[in-house]
Amino acid sequence: MAKEFSRSQRVAEQIRRELADLLQFEVKDPRASKVTLTEVEVTGDLAHAKIYFVTQEDASAAVTALGKAAGFLRSQLSRRLLLRSVPQLHFVYDESLDRGMRLSQLIDKARSSDNS
């Protein structure tokens, strides 16, 4: 019987849960604590993790704050996860929600122009 999820997917999900908890309760920087994690991608060798997030605030300020907090977050993850080495954390603003909202507005605009 084949496994449904690879190890990297399981580790990515665990990292997402732990980072969400750390950002909410442990990180003091308000720019970093006001983000929502959408997805975590971990490389096959578990050396790097790309963390996608969204925020209502300035995205570039959040990326800067998360970059500065990456060392602290990685050290806290090493205490919470049972891994030999914790991946390097790379934070990326997730633009898919913005694109979805823009497309929805365009569709609504097209529909309203068709009705009139």
C-alpha angles and dihedrals in degrees: 000000000000122000115254094215130034120232092253090056092050091048090048092054092048091049090050092053094046094045091050089054093046093048092049100045111016110035112086098195107098092208090061097040094057096067131104118215113226104176143353123208118194123192118241093255091049091236098121135030123196110205117199118202143170129211139181090220130066108313096208091053090050092050090051093048093047091048090054091047094047094095093051092045092049092050091050091048090053089059094047102040128065096227130129091224128012116226123250108259120233116182119209128181109239108229096179093094092051091049091048092052091048092050091048090052091049091051092049090048092050091049093050091050090050092052094051 
